[in-house]
Amino acid sequence: MSAWLKDTTTLQAGAAVAHHGVDIFALLRDQSGSQAAQVTAAGAAWLAGATPYPRSTLAQWEERPTAPGVLPCGSAFDVVNVPALFGRRMLERLWAEGPGSGPVATHRGRMLLFAAPGTAQRLPSLLAWEEWGTGGSEESGGSGDARGPVPPLLCHGTGDAVTVPPLTCASSDGGPRWVVAPDTRSPWLPGPDVLLWACVRVSRSAASRASSHSIFPRPDQDANVYDVSRRR
């Protein structure tokens, strides 16, 4: 394994303080929300483990830590790809009312939620079984179970690949970036049931806002600070 993996610091400028005995994982959890977007060496090892040749992948990242990568899905993780606004609202629900999330990234106006293997196959089936289509509350047949639309979800599993952000934070140039970066060799990953719950909660919340009598829409809040220690 690459010698770079022996360093458990974050892959960012200023990480040299970890060589003086600072617990970088505790630092990651205790610092501000921006720290959650920093990949650690252990997180990079987990990402590389999704490839057939993790050592070669790590060697490439060591040479080009600011370049995005492409990783296969289906073994270490699946990815649920949703529109950015809907995905942000899912994250707010997951962290405010649920178990939290796994790693999350943004790319080209979409949000990539890393999920447990098998989620890509099961989540669309669960949504279909729940009859959660693109319609609104009229689909509930007047039962009072108001629901808003769930946008089409792109589920990436076995045979698919996704672009992941660089290991180090790049400038905000519109490229891929981490919202919740991997920070351990065994990150917790939500399954299809957890993501279905988040979709349902966001859908019902959207329907509730649409039925409000206020003439001014409720402004979207800024991104929450995600306490990654909660999902341990």
Buried (B, 14 or more C-beta within 10 A) or exposed (E): EBEBBEBBBBBBEEBEEBEEEBEBBEBBBEEEBEBBBBBBBBBBBBBBBBBEEBEEBBEBBBEEBBBBBEBBBBBBBBBBBBBEEBBBBBBBBBBEEBBBBBBBBBBEEBBBBBBBBBBBBBBBEBBEEBEBEEEBBEBBEEEEEBBBBBBEBBBBBEEBBBBBBBBBBBEEEEBBBBBBBBBBBEBBBBBBEBBBBBBBBBBBBBBEEEEEEEEEEEEEEEEEEBEBEEBE
